[in-house]
């Protein structure tokens, strides 16, 4: 039942992960 600390705290780390993912998506679209 216990989630990892990262999952329980939607903080900067989560935001960074989201931004990085978006950047990768945009990069992939531009290269194609």
C-alpha positions in Angstrom: 0.0 0.0 0.0 3.0 2.3 0.6 4.0 4.3 -2.4 7.6 5.4 -3.0 8.4 8.8 -1.6 8.8 10.2 -5.1 5.2 9.1 -6.0 3.8 10.6 -2.8 5.4 14.0 -3.4 4.5 15.5 -6.7 7.2 18.2 -6.4 9.9 19.6 -8.6 11.3 16.2 -9.4 8.0 15.3 -11.0 7.8 18.5 -12.9 11.4 18.0 -14.2 10.5 14.5 -15.4 7.4 15.9 -17.2 9.4 18.7 -18.8 12.2 16.3 -19.9 9.6 13.9 -21.4 8.0 16.8 -23.3 11.3 18.0 -24.6 12.1 14.5 -25.8 8.8 14.3 -27.6 9.3 17.7 -29.3 12.9 16.7 -30.3 11.7 13.4 -31.8 9.0 15.2 -33.8 11.5 17.8 -35.2 13.9 15.1 -36.2 11.3 13.1 -38.1 
